[in-house]
Amino acid sequence: MQRDFLQRVLFEDVNARAVLVRLDRVLDEIFAETTYPPAVQVLLAESLLVVAMLSSGIKFDGRISLQLQSTGPISLLLADCSEEGGLRGIAQVDEQAELPDSPEVLFATLVGAANLVLTLEPADGGQRWQGIVPLEGEGLHEAIEAYFQRSEQLLTRVKLAVGVGQASALMIQQMPGQHDDPDGWNRLEHLIATVRADELLEPDVKRLLDKLFHQETRRVFPARSLQFHCPCTRERVLGVLQGLGTDELQDMASQQETVEVRCQFCNRAYHFDEFDLNAIIQSGDESGPTVH
């Protein structure tokens, strides 16, 4: 049985779609070497579910990211997903802050102090698109629903569930254009409203689609696997070092025999000795790529 996957369903008569996401191993890998407070783990897991669902609409090689930018104790929460299903995520938390144990209370503290940012970034360096709205609602599911209503004028309903080492999500969305079933969207809304968190967290969550939509005409697409993936490379890190400028690089080379740069997403360490740093300085190229 697949443990990390994305399943798409199309309701052609209603001109709507559904997306089901399940995460298991991905969460294990992302949280393996972190010490996030439990409420932060839940919020980051929900963010990973959301970007995975939204990746189902990517029509190009690239990735979609979700960011919560805040002036509060969580300065940044970031999750992104590539068109191939590669997920990663990170949270920057003030270690001195006393965070609530409840994910709902934590989210409430961010409302009014944070922005929700969605970014589409083509892999070929093409036009980057970004949407920014104030964080609102009583949970990330409501924030995403409001985002689509405001920015895309698309009716959207989202269910998120996070358990111990597992998480699942279900989204329905009305697509633009005409449809043949005027009551269809109301039926879909009623059906998703009945879904409980424990149902979303069942081991065979795919059965939920059959149980929920058994009376609806639908087309089910093959499930797509999801996995943890960090695109960091030594070359990308070199680009970051090049961007520091000659003076700072010379200072680093004079003070340390080896400089370690550690990726915040995957914890992979890259080491650069004095020879490496001097080679970067001599190249004189301060316009290299940056790590995102």
C-alpha positions in Angstrom: 0.0 0.0 0.0 1.3 3.4 -0.9 2.2 5.5 2.1 3.0 8.8 0.5 0.9 9.7 -2.5 -1.4 12.2 -4.3 -4.7 11.1 -5.9 -6.6 13.3 -8.3 -10.3 12.9 -9.1 -12.3 14.8 -11.8 -16.0 15.4 -11.7 -16.7 16.3 -15.3 -20.4 16.8 -15.0 -19.8 19.3 -12.1 -16.7 20.8 -13.6 -14.9 20.2 -10.2 -12.0 18.3 -9.0 -10.8 16.5 -5.8 -7.3 15.9 -4.6 -6.4 13.4 -1.8 -2.9 13.5 -0.2 -1.3 11.1 2.3 2.0 11.7 4.0 3.9 9.2 6.1 7.6 8.6 5.3 8.0 12.2 4.2 7.1 13.4 7.6 9.6 11.0 9.2 12.4 12.3 7.1 11.6 16.0 7.5 11.2 15.8 11.3 13.9 13.2 11.9 16.6 15.7 13.0 14.4 18.6 14.2 13.1 19.7 17.6 10.1 21.7 16.6 7.4 22.1 19.3 4.4 19.8 18.7 2.1 22.6 17.5 4.7 23.8 15.0 5.1 20.2 13.7 1.4 20.1 13.1 1.3 23.4 11.2 4.3 22.5 9.1 2.7 19.1 8.3 -0.5 20.9 7.2 1.6 23.2 5.0 3.2 20.2 3.4 -0.2 18.7 2.7 -1.4 21.9 1.1 1.6 22.4 -1.2 1.3 18.7 -2.2 -2.3 19.2 -3.1 -1.6 22.4 -5.0 1.3 20.7 -6.9 -1.4 18.7 -8.7 -2.2 21.8 -10.8 1.4 22.6 -11.9 1.7 22.4 -15.7 5.4 23.0 -16.0 8.8 21.8 -14.6 9.2 23.7 -11.3 7.8 23.9 -7.8 5.2 25.6 -5.7 5.9 26.9 -2.3 3.8 28.0 0.7 5.2 30.5 3.2 3.9 32.0 6.4 5.9 35.1 7.1 5.3 36.5 10.6 6.6 39.1 13.0 5.8 36.7 15.8 7.7 33.7 17.4 7.5 31.8 14.1 9.3 34.2 11.7 9.1 31.8 8.8 7.4 28.6 7.9 8.1 27.2 4.4 7.0 24.1 2.5 7.4 23.4 -1.1 6.7 20.6 -3.7 8.1 20.0 -7.1 6.0 18.9 -10.1 7.5 15.4 -9.5 6.3 15.2 -5.9 9.5 16.1 -4.1 8.6 17.7 -0.8 10.6 19.7 1.8 9.8 22.0 4.7 11.3 24.1 7.4 10.2 26.4 10.3 12.2 29.2 11.9 11.1 29.4 15.6 12.2 31.8 18.3 13.8 29.4 20.8 13.0 31.7 23.7 9.3 32.0 22.9 6.7 30.1 24.9 4.5 28.6 22.2 1.0 27.2 22.9 0.6 23.4 22.8 -2.5 23.6 20.7 -2.1 24.0 16.9 -5.3 25.9 16.8 -4.2 28.4 19.4 -0.8 28.8 17.7 -2.5 29.5 14.4 -4.7 32.1 16.1 -1.6 33.9 17.3 -0.3 34.2 13.7 -3.5 35.7 12.3 -3.0 39.4 12.0 0.7 39.0 12.3 1.5 36.9 9.3 1.1 36.8 5.5 0.3 33.7 3.4 2.6 33.6 0.4 2.1 31.2 -2.5 4.9 31.1 -5.1 5.2 29.3 -8.5 8.8 29.0 -9.7 9.6 27.4 -13.1 12.8 25.3 -13.1 14.0 26.9 -16.3 14.2 30.3 -14.7 11.0 31.5 -16.4 8.5 34.0 -15.1 8.0 33.6 -11.3 4.5 34.2 -9.9 3.7 35.1 -6.4 0.5 35.7 -4.5 0.5 37.4 -1.0 -2.5 37.7 1.3 -3.0 38.3 5.0 -3.3 35.1 7.0 -6.9 34.6 8.1 -9.4 32.0 9.3 -9.4 29.5 12.2 -6.9 27.2 10.6 -4.7 26.7 7.5 -7.6 25.0 5.7 -9.7 28.1 6.0 -6.8 30.3 5.0 -6.4 28.4 1.8 -10.1 28.4 1.1 -10.1 32.2 1.5 -7.0 32.6 -0.7 -8.6 30.9 -3.6 -11.9 32.8 -3.1 -10.0 36.1 -3.1 -7.3 35.5 -5.6 -8.7 33.0 -8.1 -12.5 33.3 -7.5 -12.5 29.5 -7.2 -14.8 27.8 -4.6 -12.6 25.5 -2.6 -13.1 23.3 0.5 -10.2 21.7 2.4 -9.9 19.1 5.1 -6.6 18.5 6.9 -5.8 15.9 9.5 -2.5 15.3 11.3 -1.8 12.3 13.5 1.3 10.7 15.0 3.7 10.3 12.1 1.0 10.6 9.5 -1.1 13.3 7.8 -3.8 13.4 5.1 -5.8 16.0 3.3 -8.8 16.2 1.0 -9.6 19.2 -1.2 -12.5 19.8 -3.6 -12.4 22.8 -6.0 -14.9 24.2 -8.5 -13.2 24.8 -11.8 -13.8 27.8 -14.1 -16.4 27.4 -16.9 -19.9 26.0 -17.4 -21.1 22.7 -16.0 -24.1 20.4 -16.6 -25.1 19.7 -13.0 -26.3 22.9 -11.2 -26.6 21.1 -7.9 -23.4 19.2 -8.2 -21.1 21.6 -6.2 -23.6 21.7 -3.4 -23.5 17.9 -3.1 -19.7 17.8 -3.1 -19.6 20.5 -0.4 -22.1 18.5 1.7 -20.1 15.3 1.3 -16.7 16.8 2.2 -18.3 18.4 5.3 -19.1 15.0 6.6 -15.5 13.8 6.6 -13.9 13.3 10.0 -10.3 13.6 10.9 -10.1 9.9 11.9 -11.4 8.9 8.5 -8.7 10.9 6.8 -6.1 9.1 8.9 -7.3 5.6 8.2 -4.5 3.4 6.7 -6.4 2.8 3.5 -7.5 6.3 3.0 -8.2 5.7 -0.7 -11.3 3.8 0.3 -12.6 7.2 1.5 -12.9 8.4 -2.1 -15.1 5.4 -3.1 -17.2 5.7 0.1 -17.6 9.5 -0.2 -18.3 9.9 -3.9 -19.8 6.5 -4.9 -22.9 8.1 -6.4 -20.9 10.8 -8.4 -19.7 10.3 -11.9 -16.0 10.7 -11.7 -12.7 10.0 -13.3 -9.9 8.7 -11.1 -6.4 9.3 -12.2 -3.4 7.1 -11.3 -1.9 8.0 -7.9 1.4 9.9 -7.9 4.0 9.1 -5.4 5.3 11.7 -3.0 8.8 11.8 -1.4 11.1 13.9 0.6 13.5 15.7 -1.8 15.9 18.6 -1.2 17.5 20.0 -4.4 20.5 21.5 -2.6 23.9 20.8 -4.3 27.4 21.9 -3.8 27.1 24.1 -6.8 24.1 25.9 -5.3 26.0 26.5 -2.1 28.9 27.8 -4.1 26.5 30.3 -5.5 25.5 31.5 -2.0 29.2 31.9 -1.1 29.9 33.8 -4.2 27.1 36.2 -3.3 28.8 37.1 0.0 31.4 39.2 -1.8 35.2 39.2 -1.8 35.8 40.9 1.6 33.7 38.5 3.6 35.1 35.5 1.8 38.7 36.6 2.5 37.8 37.1 6.1 36.4 33.6 6.3 39.4 32.1 4.6 41.8 33.8 7.1 39.9 32.7 10.2 38.9 29.2 9.4 40.7 26.2 7.9 37.3 24.8 6.7 34.0 26.5 6.3 30.9 24.3 6.9 27.6 25.3 5.3 24.7 23.2 6.4 21.4 23.0 4.5 18.5 23.9 6.7 16.1 21.6 4.9 18.0 18.3 4.8 20.8 19.0 7.3 23.4 18.0 4.6 26.8 19.6 5.3 29.1 21.1 2.6 32.7 21.8 3.5 34.9 24.4 1.8 38.6 24.7 2.6 40.9 27.7 2.1 41.7 26.6 -1.4 38.0 26.4 -2.3 37.4 29.9 -0.9 40.4 31.4 -2.7 39.2 29.9 -5.9 35.8 31.5 -5.5 37.5 34.9 -4.7 39.7 34.6 -7.8 36.8 33.7 -10.0 35.5 37.3 -9.4 32.0 36.1 -10.2 29.6 37.5 -7.7 26.5 36.8 -9.7 26.1 33.1 -9.1 22.8 31.3 -8.4 21.2 31.4 -5.0 19.7 28.7 -2.9 15.9 28.9 -2.4 
